[in-house]
Amino acid sequence: MDSQARRELAAGIGSAAVPIEGPGGDWTPLLERLGRAHIVLLGEASHGSQEFYRARTILTERLIAEHGFQAVVVEADWPDAYRVNRYARGESGDATATEALGGFMRFPVWMWRNTEVGAFVEWLYEHNATARAGLPPVGFYGMDLYSLHASADAVLRYLERVDPKAAELARQRYACFEPYRADVHDYGRTAEHALEDCEPEAIRQLLDLLRQRARYLQTDGLSAEEAFFDAEQNARLVRGAEAYYRAMYRGSVESWNLRDGHMAGTVESIYAQLERRFGSARLVVWAHNSHLGDAGATSLSGEGEINLGQMIRARHGRRCFIVGFTSFEGTVTAAPRWAAPGRRMHLRPALEGSVERIFHEAGPAKFWLPLGEAAPKGLERPLLERAVGVVYRPESERLSHYFEARIAAQFDAVVHFDQTHAVRPIDAAVGVREPEPPETFPSGV
């Protein structure tokens, strides 16, 4: 982009940007747009920045309280999130949100066991406890697929209550996974070279459970339906996780597409469940930009990658609204490599040529920007965009964390924070080290 085009783009962004703090700053215009949707997808540019969690909390609480949204679906494993769901609905033995979040002990635990999520879960508990009579409790669900063993165990516990004979058969089928309980990745490595794998058993168990749905739901009341729905989603997760762990050793695109396909399927299952129960469905989804922003508007689509946001948008059209989040610099809680302890790290200033750099130069310190057809001219062209997950590698910033995207088509709106701060773990149990003095980097490096 030449200097003239860049100045014109910056001017257009500055004119269209809506401040969200300070004089004239307000979330209400964005919420009016979100409130017309049935599925609102709220992203994040990293898994470890306070501002992203806090903004999603503000928007989600108002969508629930003012627009009647009925569920929150997050980028987390179903069993861990379902424990939070039971707490939020007043149905668990956990005394606090911190206890309810205790299931999140797999790396990266700070992603959900942090103070922002804890505060939102407590709000959700209070909201459900004080809601008007007749209103359904708002649920909290996970859509990821890493929890193969925990989900298999949950299916067994359900069947032991409703059908002990079926539980014994399920135990025999799921025994195929037992040698890999210590490290489920070993299953993928072994299955890739074995003559047989556990796929048939996972499929048979899911199909058997679905065939028995009517019989298991003979008990009246929503509790029986909710218990079956939990078991069904866990059985689907075992099936999806088995395929995912095998695909990990065949290629990153195949495993990515399987994972996001499972996420989309889970969102659709929750949506359908809400429609069956209440006649309509409205839900909020929390996940990384890389999952929620339409992959068809990114360079990754050229590699065959699809994602959750692309699939939901294709099915629901204007009933879906996608919000991306960006930041210029600050601090972030992340790990230097997979499975390493998390720590507070300095987030480098965004690179020249990136959309984050242009936002930094053009707009207020905190703003949201309408996209799609309302986007400032120039944002329809490919620009660099940053994505930091649970791992941050500043030494290979450009290669590890940037891709090209047409942000005007990727999202329906974007929220930008010039400065972000590392998310705060709930307690030392999450394994995040004491903060280290931040490194400093020359601007633009």
C-alpha positions as CSV (number, residue, x, y, z in Angstrom):
1,M,0.0,0.0,0.0
2,D,1.5,3.4,-1.0
3,S,1.7,6.3,1.4
4,Q,-1.3,8.1,-0.2
5,A,-3.6,5.1,0.0
6,R,-2.5,4.5,3.6
7,R,-3.3,8.1,4.6
8,E,-6.7,7.9,2.9
9,L,-7.4,4.6,4.7
10,A,-6.3,6.0,8.1
11,A,-8.6,9.0,7.6
12,G,-11.5,6.8,6.7
13,I,-11.0,4.7,9.8
14,G,-10.7,7.7,12.0
15,S,-14.0,9.1,10.7
16,A,-15.9,5.8,11.0
17,A,-14.4,4.6,14.4
18,V,-16.8,4.7,17.3
19,P,-15.0,5.3,20.7
20,I,-15.9,2.9,23.5
21,E,-14.5,5.0,26.3
22,G,-14.4,8.7,27.0
23,P,-16.7,11.4,25.7
24,G,-19.2,9.9,23.3
25,G,-17.9,6.4,23.9
26,D,-20.6,3.8,24.2
27,W,-21.2,0.1,23.4
28,T,-24.9,0.7,22.7
29,P,-24.7,1.3,18.9
30,L,-22.8,-2.0,18.5
31,L,-25.2,-3.8,20.8
32,E,-28.2,-2.7,18.7
33,R,-26.6,-4.5,15.8
34,L,-25.8,-7.6,17.8
35,G,-29.2,-7.7,19.3
36,R,-30.8,-8.3,15.9
37,A,-28.7,-11.5,15.4
38,H,-29.5,-15.0,16.5
39,I,-25.8,-16.1,16.8
40,V,-23.2,-13.6,17.9
41,L,-19.6,-14.6,17.5
42,L,-17.1,-12.7,19.7
43,G,-13.5,-13.2,19.0
44,E,-10.1,-12.4,20.5
45,A,-6.7,-11.8,19.0
46,S,-5.0,-13.7,21.8
47,H,-6.0,-16.2,24.5
48,G,-4.3,-14.1,27.2
49,S,-5.5,-10.5,27.1
50,Q,-7.8,-9.0,29.8
51,E,-9.5,-6.5,27.5
52,F,-10.8,-9.1,25.1
53,Y,-12.4,-11.1,27.9
54,R,-13.8,-8.0,29.6
55,A,-15.3,-6.7,26.3
56,R,-16.9,-10.0,25.6
57,T,-18.3,-10.1,29.1
58,I,-19.8,-6.6,28.8
59,L,-21.4,-7.4,25.4
60,T,-22.6,-10.9,26.5
61,E,-24.2,-9.8,29.8
62,R,-26.1,-7.1,27.9
63,L,-27.2,-9.5,25.2
64,I,-28.5,-11.9,27.9
65,A,-30.2,-9.2,30.0
66,E,-31.5,-6.9,27.3
67,H,-32.0,-9.2,24.3
68,G,-32.9,-12.6,25.8
69,F,-29.9,-14.6,24.7
70,Q,-30.1,-18.1,26.1
71,A,-26.6,-19.6,26.0
72,V,-22.9,-18.9,25.8
73,V,-20.7,-21.4,23.9
74,V,-16.9,-21.2,24.4
75,E,-13.7,-22.6,22.9
76,A,-13.4,-25.1,25.7
77,D,-13.9,-28.8,26.3
78,W,-17.5,-29.9,26.9
79,P,-17.1,-31.7,30.3
80,D,-15.2,-28.8,31.9
81,A,-17.6,-26.2,30.6
82,Y,-20.6,-28.3,31.5
83,R,-19.5,-28.2,35.1
84,V,-19.6,-24.4,34.9
85,N,-23.0,-24.8,33.2
86,R,-24.4,-26.7,36.2
87,Y,-23.1,-24.2,38.6
88,A,-24.5,-21.2,36.6
89,R,-27.9,-23.0,36.6
90,G,-27.8,-23.7,40.4
91,E,-27.5,-27.4,39.9
92,S,-24.0,-28.3,41.2
93,G,-22.2,-28.8,44.5
94,D,-19.7,-26.1,43.7
95,A,-20.0,-23.2,46.1
96,T,-18.3,-20.5,43.9
97,A,-17.4,-19.8,40.3
98,T,-13.7,-20.5,41.2
99,E,-14.7,-24.0,42.3
100,A,-16.8,-24.6,39.2
101,L,-13.9,-23.6,37.0
102,G,-11.8,-26.3,38.7
103,G,-12.3,-28.7,35.9
104,F,-10.0,-26.6,33.7
105,M,-6.7,-28.1,34.6
106,R,-5.4,-29.0,31.1
107,F,-3.0,-26.7,29.4
108,P,-3.6,-23.8,28.9
109,V,-5.5,-23.4,32.2
110,W,-5.2,-19.6,32.4
111,M,-7.4,-19.4,29.3
112,W,-10.5,-20.1,31.4
113,R,-9.3,-20.1,35.0
114,N,-8.9,-16.3,35.1
115,T,-10.5,-13.5,37.0
116,E,-12.5,-12.2,34.0
117,V,-14.2,-15.5,33.3
118,G,-14.7,-16.0,37.1
119,A,-16.5,-12.7,37.4
120,F,-18.7,-13.5,34.3
121,V,-19.6,-17.0,35.7
122,E,-20.7,-15.4,39.0
123,W,-22.8,-12.8,37.1
124,L,-24.4,-15.7,35.2
125,Y,-25.2,-17.5,38.4
126,E,-26.8,-14.4,39.9
127,H,-28.7,-13.7,36.7
128,N,-30.2,-17.2,36.6
129,A,-31.0,-17.1,40.3
130,T,-32.9,-13.9,40.0
131,A,-34.5,-14.3,36.5
132,R,-38.2,-13.8,36.2
133,A,-40.3,-16.9,36.7
134,G,-40.7,-18.9,33.5
135,L,-37.5,-17.7,31.9
136,P,-35.1,-20.5,31.0
137,P,-31.7,-20.5,32.7
138,V,-28.9,-19.3,30.5
139,G,-26.4,-22.1,29.8
140,F,-22.6,-22.2,29.5
141,Y,-21.2,-24.8,27.1
142,G,-17.9,-25.9,25.5
143,M,-17.4,-26.8,21.9
144,D,-13.8,-28.1,21.6
145,L,-12.8,-31.7,21.3
146,Y,-9.7,-32.5,23.2
147,S,-11.4,-34.3,26.2
148,L,-11.7,-37.8,24.7
149,H,-11.2,-39.7,28.0
150,A,-13.2,-37.3,30.2
151,S,-16.1,-37.4,27.7
152,A,-16.0,-41.2,27.5
153,D,-16.1,-41.3,31.3
154,A,-19.1,-39.0,31.3
155,V,-21.0,-41.2,28.8
156,L,-20.4,-44.2,31.1
157,R,-21.6,-42.3,34.2
158,Y,-24.8,-41.4,32.4
159,L,-25.5,-45.0,31.1
160,E,-24.7,-46.4,34.6
161,R,-27.7,-44.4,35.9
162,V,-30.2,-45.0,33.1
163,D,-29.1,-48.4,31.5
164,P,-26.5,-50.4,33.3
165,K,-26.5,-53.1,30.6
166,A,-25.7,-50.5,27.9
167,A,-23.1,-49.0,30.2
168,E,-21.2,-52.4,30.2
169,L,-21.2,-52.5,26.5
170,A,-20.0,-48.9,26.2
171,R,-17.2,-49.7,28.7
172,Q,-16.1,-52.6,26.4
173,R,-16.1,-50.3,23.4
174,Y,-14.3,-47.4,25.0
175,A,-11.7,-49.8,26.5
176,C,-10.0,-49.4,23.1
177,F,-8.8,-46.0,24.2
178,E,-7.6,-47.1,27.7
179,P,-3.9,-47.8,26.7
180,Y,-3.7,-44.1,25.8
181,R,-5.2,-42.5,28.9
182,A,-1.8,-41.1,30.0
183,D,-1.2,-39.3,26.7
184,V,-4.0,-39.4,24.1
185,H,-1.6,-38.1,21.5
186,D,0.0,-41.6,21.6
187,Y,-3.3,-42.9,20.2
188,G,-2.9,-40.8,17.1
189,R,0.7,-41.9,16.6
190,T,-0.2,-45.6,17.0
191,A,-3.5,-45.5,15.0
192,E,-1.8,-43.9,12.0
193,H,0.3,-47.1,11.5
194,A,-2.0,-49.7,12.9
195,L,-4.3,-52.1,10.9
196,E,-7.2,-51.2,13.2
197,D,-8.2,-48.2,15.3
198,C,-11.0,-47.2,17.7
199,E,-13.1,-45.3,15.1
200,P,-15.7,-48.1,14.7
201,E,-16.3,-48.5,18.4
202,A,-16.7,-44.7,18.9
203,I,-19.2,-44.6,16.1
204,R,-21.2,-47.6,17.3
205,Q,-21.5,-46.2,20.8
206,L,-22.8,-42.8,19.5
207,L,-25.3,-44.5,17.2
208,D,-26.5,-46.8,20.0
209,L,-27.0,-43.9,22.3
210,L,-29.0,-41.9,19.7
211,R,-31.2,-45.0,19.0
212,Q,-32.2,-45.2,22.7
213,R,-33.1,-41.5,23.0
214,A,-36.8,-42.0,23.2
215,R,-36.5,-44.7,25.8
216,Y,-34.1,-42.7,27.9
217,L,-36.4,-39.7,27.8
218,Q,-39.5,-41.5,29.1
219,T,-39.0,-39.6,32.4
220,D,-40.9,-36.4,32.3
221,G,-39.2,-33.0,32.8
222,L,-36.4,-31.0,31.4
223,S,-33.8,-32.6,33.6
224,A,-34.0,-35.9,31.7
225,E,-33.7,-34.1,28.4
226,E,-30.7,-32.0,29.6
227,A,-28.9,-35.1,30.9
228,F,-29.4,-37.0,27.6
229,F,-28.1,-33.9,25.7
230,D,-25.0,-33.8,27.9
231,A,-24.4,-37.5,27.2
232,E,-25.0,-37.2,23.5
233,Q,-22.6,-34.3,23.1
234,N,-19.9,-36.3,25.0
235,A,-20.4,-39.3,22.8
236,R,-20.1,-37.0,19.7
237,L,-17.0,-35.6,21.2
238,V,-15.4,-39.0,21.6
239,R,-16.1,-39.7,18.0
240,G,-14.7,-36.3,16.9
241,A,-11.7,-36.5,19.1
242,E,-10.8,-40.0,17.8
243,A,-10.8,-38.6,14.2
244,Y,-8.9,-35.5,15.3
245,Y,-6.0,-37.2,17.0
246,R,-5.6,-39.5,14.0
247,A,-5.6,-36.6,11.6
248,M,-3.0,-34.7,13.6
249,Y,-0.4,-37.0,12.1
250,R,-1.6,-36.6,8.5
251,G,-1.6,-32.8,8.2
252,S,-2.4,-29.5,10.0
253,V,-5.2,-28.5,7.6
254,E,-7.1,-31.8,7.9
255,S,-6.9,-31.7,11.7
256,W,-7.9,-28.0,11.8
257,N,-10.9,-28.6,9.6
258,L,-12.0,-31.5,11.7
259,R,-11.7,-29.5,14.9
260,D,-13.6,-26.5,13.5
261,G,-16.2,-28.8,11.9
262,H,-16.8,-30.3,15.4
263,M,-17.1,-26.8,16.9
264,A,-19.6,-25.8,14.3
265,G,-21.6,-29.0,14.8
266,T,-21.7,-28.4,18.5
267,V,-23.0,-24.9,18.1
268,E,-25.7,-26.1,15.7
269,S,-26.6,-28.9,18.2
270,I,-27.0,-26.3,21.0
271,Y,-29.0,-24.0,18.7
272,A,-31.3,-26.9,17.7
273,Q,-31.7,-27.9,21.4
274,L,-32.8,-24.3,22.3
275,E,-35.2,-24.2,19.4
276,R,-36.8,-27.5,20.5
277,R,-37.2,-26.4,24.0
278,F,-38.2,-22.8,23.7
279,G,-39.3,-22.3,20.2
280,S,-36.4,-20.0,19.3
281,A,-32.6,-19.8,19.8
282,R,-30.2,-17.0,20.5
283,L,-26.6,-17.7,21.6
284,V,-23.2,-16.1,22.0
285,V,-19.9,-17.8,20.9
286,W,-16.5,-17.0,22.4
287,A,-13.4,-18.1,20.5
288,H,-10.2,-16.9,18.9
289,N,-10.5,-14.7,15.8
290,S,-8.8,-17.5,13.8
291,H,-11.9,-19.7,14.5
292,L,-14.6,-17.0,14.3
293,G,-13.4,-14.7,11.5
294,D,-14.6,-16.0,8.1
295,A,-11.6,-18.1,6.8
296,G,-12.7,-17.5,3.2
297,A,-11.5,-13.9,3.6
298,T,-8.0,-15.0,4.7
299,S,-4.9,-16.4,3.0
300,L,-5.4,-19.6,4.9
301,S,-8.3,-20.5,2.6
302,G,-5.8,-21.0,-0.2
303,E,-4.4,-23.9,1.8
304,G,-7.9,-25.5,2.1
305,E,-8.6,-24.3,5.6
306,I,-12.2,-23.6,6.7
307,N,-13.4,-22.5,10.1
308,L,-16.3,-22.2,12.5
309,G,-17.3,-18.6,11.5
310,Q,-17.3,-19.4,7.8
311,M,-19.6,-22.4,8.4
312,I,-22.0,-20.6,10.8
313,R,-22.2,-17.6,8.4
314,A,-22.9,-19.8,5.4
315,R,-25.8,-21.5,7.2
316,H,-27.3,-18.6,9.1
317,G,-26.5,-15.6,6.9
318,R,-27.7,-12.3,8.4
319,R,-28.8,-14.0,11.5
320,C,-25.1,-14.4,12.3
321,F,-22.9,-11.4,13.4
322,I,-19.1,-11.8,13.8
323,V,-17.0,-9.4,15.9
324,G,-13.2,-9.5,15.7
325,F,-10.8,-8.0,18.2
326,T,-7.4,-6.5,17.6
327,S,-4.6,-4.9,19.6
328,F,-1.4,-2.9,18.9
329,E,0.8,-3.7,21.8
330,G,0.9,-4.4,25.6
331,T,1.3,-7.6,27.6
332,V,-0.2,-11.0,27.2
333,T,-0.3,-14.2,29.2
334,A,1.1,-17.0,27.0
335,A,3.6,-19.8,26.9
336,P,6.9,-19.8,25.0
337,R,6.1,-23.2,23.7
338,W,3.3,-25.8,23.9
339,A,2.7,-27.2,27.4
340,A,5.3,-24.9,29.0
341,P,4.2,-22.8,32.0
342,G,2.4,-19.6,31.0
343,R,3.9,-16.2,31.9
344,R,3.3,-12.5,31.4
345,M,5.0,-11.6,28.1
346,H,5.5,-8.3,26.3
347,L,3.4,-8.1,23.1
348,R,5.5,-6.4,20.4
349,P,4.1,-3.4,18.6
350,A,2.2,-4.5,15.5
351,L,4.2,-4.7,12.3
352,E,4.2,-2.2,9.5
353,G,1.7,-3.1,6.9
354,S,-0.7,-4.7,9.5
355,V,-4.2,-3.7,10.1
356,E,-3.3,-3.3,13.8
357,R,-0.7,-0.7,12.9
358,I,-3.1,1.2,10.8
359,F,-5.7,1.2,13.6
360,H,-3.1,2.4,16.0
361,E,-2.3,5.4,13.7
362,A,-5.9,6.2,12.7
363,G,-8.3,5.8,15.5
364,P,-8.9,6.4,19.2
365,A,-7.2,4.2,21.8
366,K,-10.3,2.1,22.1
367,F,-13.0,1.9,19.4
368,W,-15.2,-0.4,17.4
369,L,-15.6,-0.1,13.6
370,P,-18.4,-1.3,11.4
371,L,-17.2,-3.6,8.6
372,G,-18.9,-5.4,5.7
373,E,-20.4,-2.9,3.3
374,A,-19.9,-0.1,5.8
375,A,-16.1,-0.6,6.1
376,P,-13.8,2.3,5.2
377,K,-12.5,2.0,1.6
378,G,-9.2,0.1,1.7
379,L,-10.1,-2.5,4.3
380,E,-11.4,-4.8,1.5
381,R,-7.8,-5.5,0.4
382,P,-5.5,-8.0,2.0
383,L,-3.5,-6.7,5.0
384,L,-1.4,-8.4,7.6
385,E,-3.3,-9.5,10.7
386,R,-1.9,-10.8,14.0
387,A,-3.0,-14.0,15.8
388,V,-1.5,-15.0,19.2
389,G,-2.9,-18.2,20.7
390,V,-1.7,-19.8,23.9
391,V,1.9,-19.8,22.6
392,Y,3.7,-16.5,21.8
393,R,7.0,-16.5,19.9
394,P,8.2,-12.9,19.6
395,E,11.5,-14.0,18.2
396,S,9.7,-15.2,15.0
397,E,6.8,-12.8,15.2
398,R,6.2,-12.4,11.4
399,L,6.3,-16.1,10.6
400,S,4.6,-17.4,13.7
401,H,1.8,-14.9,14.2
402,Y,0.8,-13.1,11.0
403,F,-1.3,-14.0,8.0
404,E,-3.1,-11.9,5.4
405,A,-6.8,-11.2,5.6
406,R,-9.5,-9.0,4.1
407,I,-10.8,-7.8,7.4
408,A,-13.9,-6.1,5.9
409,A,-15.1,-9.5,4.7
410,Q,-13.7,-11.5,7.6
411,F,-15.8,-9.8,10.3
412,D,-19.0,-7.7,10.5
413,A,-17.4,-5.4,13.0
414,V,-14.0,-5.1,14.8
415,V,-13.1,-3.9,18.3
416,H,-9.6,-2.4,18.7
417,F,-7.6,-1.8,21.8
418,D,-4.3,0.0,21.4
419,Q,-3.0,-1.3,24.7
420,T,-3.8,-4.7,26.2
421,H,-2.8,-6.3,29.5
422,A,-2.1,-9.9,30.4
423,V,-5.0,-11.8,31.7
424,R,-4.9,-12.6,35.4
425,P,-5.0,-16.2,36.6
426,I,-7.4,-17.0,39.4
427,D,-4.8,-18.6,41.5
428,A,-1.3,-20.1,41.5
429,A,-2.7,-23.5,40.6
430,V,-2.9,-22.5,37.0
431,G,0.9,-22.6,36.8
432,V,1.6,-19.0,35.6
433,R,4.9,-17.7,36.8
434,E,5.3,-14.4,38.7
435,P,5.4,-11.5,36.2
436,E,8.8,-10.8,34.7
437,P,10.1,-7.4,33.8
438,P,8.8,-6.8,30.2
439,E,11.2,-6.8,27.4
440,T,11.3,-3.7,25.3
441,F,11.3,-3.7,21.5
442,P,12.0,-0.8,19.1
443,S,8.8,0.5,17.5
444,G,8.0,-1.4,14.4
445,V,10.2,-4.4,15.0
